[in-house]
């Protein structure tokens, strides 16, 4: 029944010259589920990727299909009503897709200076040291009320790095910054292992931060 | 004992109204232990620290959170409201709870929602669509019962409503027992945990 209604939505959309529907897909993890042990365990990774992120993708696709239907009917009220679900699930998909690449097995971690001397120099220039940067990042991220993310972002206009936090699944793009490194502090990201002790999770997570990926994003953003 | 008289709660950490394992298997002993002794306790400690030495220290929790909200004091509001919300939440549950209420409460629900099933549908939806950390509420708005959802520490009292039932949907409320399956937790809450006696007493108080 779902397939039939999808087909009819697609043909309605096409008939009205609406854009072709794109389908969002769950990206595979760049490593095994257990790769981040003991910092983030297999159980968390299995749920976080296979359930939470997968659900954002499924719900984003569902919302976009409804949106296409509303667009085809020029139902602006319906389109507006769907924006919350698109922001939430779309943001969730964007954020988690970045997150998985921001992490790697502890043995594969390199120091920022090795990944990008330029990035390391900028961190030192703005915060005094890598440790001082991590301290400020962790303090601000631990203080997120409820669900959200801590980010290292790049301000293209000012040509500077910045630490920012976002609520719920709001993507960093809503702040004007380009995402380099995100740390998920929704409770599902750490609760099974760290329970209420978010600061301990934040202390440990640096052992799995993939500075090579952060450096790639920095290079692309600052080009 | 089913009605918290006058909500004279202040900001302190009351014990749970039941044993830590009383809501097993719907909510585990481990969840209640961490949720009450760590999460709820921290909100109380932080809120107390914030009001210490101020006029607010002599006031009730409800007054404190409303004044913090009015003053735009997000830090105090978040902690005081969470202290209030959690105490209310513990009382909204009991072992062997859930199912359908009776008497005046049921009549009021049927009047304001059309049916009990419509109420549970709205309450379930509110819990499921609180995108992030939040709460689902049944409140009296002055003339009828309404369902709301709030984000973070939000509480319908800031809109002038009087809560009669709440359900915590922050992930810490259910993650150890249900992981990502928030809908299953909500079903367990409605089917097996809601303390309708408490809810009925709260409604009776506000309707007086």
Interface residues (C-beta under 8 A of the other chain):
Chain A: X47 X51 X52 X55 X84 X88 X145 X146 X147 X148 X167 X168 X169 X186 X187 X188 X191 X192 X195 X196
Chain B: X34 X38 X39 X42 X74 X78 X131 X132 X133 X134 X151 X152 X153 X170 X171 X172 X175 X176 X179 X180
